[in-house]
């Protein structure tokens, strides 16, 4: 009888060897810190360079729009 129970348990595991194979592994502590730092650096970079990029875009728009406005004036 004990042999049957052991065989039954083994066959159940053989049918479903890895139920969790599709799930991703949890992040290691080092990965979690890196992802946090990476996101922080991206936000701070966007805040710092965002103003510079917006100013550059504004100058480009003025360069393109000024000839049109002067033409209509």
Secondary structure as GFF3:
##gff-version 3
##sequence-region A 1 73
A	DSSP	alpha_helix	2	15	.	.	.	ID=ss1
A	DSSP	alpha_helix	29	72	.	.	.	ID=ss2
###
